[in-house]
Amino acid sequence: MKKQLWLWSLIILLLLVSLPGLYERWNSETENDTFEFIVPYQDIHDLTVDNNMSLDHALSTLEESGLTTVSLAPSTLSSWARQDILTMYGQKELEEKLELLGVKGDYKQKEQGFYITVPEKEYYVDKINETFNPKEVTINGQELYFISDKKGELPQYPLGYNQKAIDKIKENGLNYILRLENHEDPALNAQAVEETVELKNAAFSRVLFSGVEVVGYPDVSKIKKWGEQLNKAGIGYYMIEMANQHGLQTVVRQSDYDVIRLHSLSLGTRTMEDSVDTTVRAVKERNIRAIFFHLKNDEPSETLKNASQYMETAINKMPDYFETGAPESYNKINTPWWMTVSLLIAGTLLSFLAASDILHNKLGVAALIFMGLLSIAYLLLGSIMLIKGFALIVAVITPIYAVAATAEGSTKTGRITVQYSKAIGISFAGIVIVTGLLNGVPYVTGFELFRGVKLVYIVPILFFVIYAVWDKILSLYKEKTFMNIWNRQITYGHLFIIGLIAFVCYYYISRTGNAGSVLAFELWVRQKLEELLFVRPRTKEFLIGFPFYLLALYVMGINKKWGVFLLVPGVIGFLSMMNTFTHFHIPLYISLLRTAYSLAFGYVIGIIAIYCFRFIFRYLSKVLRTRWS
């Protein structure tokens, strides 16, 4: 006991030494309080085509409602045609038009291609001449350009960015971002990067890559070369949430993670309420600082009205400390080497205590040696995989240790509360180690992910399933009756139980992670809790895990064998608590508040469950005594 007290005192001291690192993360997250709305320029321009609405009116209306930024994709002849800068005609299409007009003459060219009208602005004329070297023709008194195009690809050929559109955007007090597309032709990529660098100014400082690749992919040398050009010009990046853009990590690492997390949505595919709730949750809970949305494909004035309503409602529902504007990347979060060393020592000692207390002293020594060697290997090699592996081990054993070390049965509420507090303390020790080791902007932005979340969900439960039936396993081993069980006939009852267990396991696993299935009613309850409490506590913690843990301690005070089985659902609360903090893209203060709610509500529900069980147990005991007396 004295050894444990001494070791725990040392662990607590080491954790206190590491807290400044987490404080830096807290400050970095809370100071980053500016977010932006982004709309594609083409969506806005489409409102003004064949309509009385002017582009200036559309831009100014959106700006007044909260729009801060417009995205611009590289121009093509097709996009200029959609924007009424020029008109395109295929060879056959032009002949049919001339025939209808009664214009005679053979204007057919000897080679395949298409015609375009000559734009009014010199900027567009120069771009077309530089890129295509068109043939000038006059048909029915009108000057046209004929562009030879054997493959039919040139209408989509990139022509840089629409300067006219950029001027309009800036005139209306809006910022803009440029979309960069990866082309097979390296010359096109080099040209696009060069033009992007030339356009860098106060209204433009970030690019958003189009598609699933960054410029230069899969050639790493080209990715680094063009990334370096953008970095030197002071141009940052956007990371689209849930989208794996190949090569983005390479580019962002070069810029020291000068990146903004972006969430994309389309107003036409969901209800207004859902769009607003998703937006508020993304900014408030997931460190998202850019909301990219497509306008609803509707009547222009109605589309403009819906977009304005969406932004105004989202801004009104957003917490007061957030404001719209040009977001900045996160401040650097420093974790000095001595802080990392203190956390590695703390994690090694925690692993030693867990293995010693739960299993055997010899296994504790083995855990001490293994985790010590893993720590030394990381300090010597600096491999991020080693420190992630170390953190994963701590994350898995912490909920097991928190429950197993405090699983002492008692029928007294005060004693149960003390054990609950100890379990919480052990859990937070592991949480500080994991979050302290994996601390920094790469984790906050989501570029460096915590792998092995499923193990955190599965291993502790499997441990307590085995723990609950361990005596039975030992007796079967001693009696050598394993083969008798293997050779037994399976009944329909057995199949039903196996199927039920399989379904419960499948449903439990399917609810983990971002793509977990959720019932409609539960979504409604979650939303109401979020509105009432700012952030909702996790259902599996306050309704399942923590109440079952408290009830397990009480039942163990009456019958240890039955109470141990309740520890299986009871550990869910503590493993989920650990999992909450391993979502590093969620602000630290959100995770702390969510966990505080779960612990408080779980305790109250658990105590109520104990009193209900006590009442039912006493009632049944009384009935059975009366019947058998």
C-alpha positions, 0 to 999 in steps of 0.5 A: 500500500505504501509503495502504491501511495509513493508511486501515485504521488510521483505520477501526480507530480509528473502530470502536474509538470506536464499541464502547461502543455495542455494549457497552451492547447486550451489557449490556442483553441479558445483564442481561435474564435473567428470563422467564415462562410464561403460560397462558390462564385459560380453559384452566385453568378448563376443567380444573375443569368437570365434574371433581373438580379445584378451580380452586385446585388447578389454579392452585397446581399450575401455580404450583409447576411454574413458571407465573408469569402467567395471561392473561385475555380480556374476559368475555362472557355466553358465557364466564361460562356456560362458567365456571358463573357463569350459565346461558344458554337460547335461547327454544326450548331453554327451552320444551323444558326446561319441557315435559320438566319438565311446567311449563305456561304461555306464557313466550314473549317478544314479541321475539327474545332469550335467557334467563340465570340471575341470578348469585350475585355482585353484581359480575356482576349489576351488569355485566349490568344496566349493559350490557343492562338485562335484563327480569326474569322468573320461570319455575317459581319461578326468577328469570331475566333475558331479554335482547333480542337481534335480531342474536344478537350479545350473548352475545359482547358484551365485559363487562370482566374477570372480577374473581372470576378475578383474585382467584383468580389473585392469591390463588395468587401469580400475575401476570396480563395482560389481552387487549385486543381491537379493536372496531368500536364506539369506545365499547367500545374506550374502555371496555376501555382505561379498565377496563384502566387502573383494574386496573393494580397490582403483579400486572398491568402489561402487555397482550397485544392479541388478533387481528391489530390493536391497539385503535383500528386503523386510526384512527391518532389513536385508536391514539395516544390509547388508547396514551397512556392505557395508557402514562401508567398504566405499562402495557407491551405484548407482541409476539407473535413472527412475528405482524404485529399492525397498529398495534402499532409505533405504540403501542410507539413511544409507550411508548419500546419498553416491550415483551416479546417473546412466543412462543406454542405449543400443547402438544397439537400437538407432542411434549414434547421439541420443545416444551421445545427450542423454549422453551429456544431462544426464551429463550436465542437470540431474546431471548424473555422470555414463553412463552405456551402453551395446555394440551393438550386431554386428561383434566384430571389428565393435562393438568395433569401434562403442563403441569407436566412441560413447564415443569419440564423447560424450566426445568431445561434453561434456562441457569443465568443465567435465572430465572422471574419478571416480565420487564422490558423492555430497558434503553435502548441509547444511540448518541450522534451522534458514535458514529454519525458515526464509523461512517458515516465508517468505512463510507464508507472501507470502501466506497471501499477495496472498490470501489478494490481490487476494481474500479477507482480511479474507482469507488472515488471514486464509492463514496466520494462516494455513501456520503458523500452518503448519510451527510450526508443521514441526518445532516440528515434523520434518516430511518431508511430512509437509515441502513438503506440505508447499512448494507445496502450495507456488509453486501453489499460486506463479504463480497465485499471480504473474499474478493476482497481476500484471494484470493491462491493459495498452497500453504503452509498458513501463508500461507493461514491469514494470508489467512483471518485477513485475511478474518475481520478485514475481515468483522468491520469490516463487522459492527461498522459494520452492528451499530453503526449499527442499534443499539438496543432497536427492533432488539433487540426486532425492531420495526425489521427489517434489510431486504434479507437476500436481497441479502446472500445473492445478490449476493456469489455472483453477483459471484464467478460473474461474477468466475470467468468474466470472462475468458471473457466478455471474450474473447467480447466481443472476438471478438463471438461473443455472437450465435453462442452465442445462436443455438446449438441447445440439447441435452438436456445443456444443459437438464440443466445449466440445470435442475441450476443452477436447482434448486441456486439454488432450494434455496439460496434456500429455506433462507434466512430463518426459513421455510427448509426443513431435512432431518430428519437435519439437524435431528437433527444441529443439535440434538446440536450445540446440546446439546454446544456451547450454540449450534450453528454455522451449517452453511453456514459451517463445512461449506461456506463456510469450507472451500471458501474455504481450499481455493480459496486452495490450488487457486489456488496450483496453477491460478488459473483452477480455484481461482477457481471455488471462491470461489463457494461460498467466499463463502457462509461470509462472507456468512452470517457477516454475516447472523448479526449482522444478526439483531438479535433474537439476543443479541450474545454468541450470534452471537459464539459461533456465529461463533467455532465456525463459523470454528474448525470451518471452518478445521479442515475446510478444512485437512483438505480441502486435505490430502485434495486434495493427496493425490488431486492427487499420486496422480492426477498420478503415475498420469497420468505413469506412463501417458503415460511 
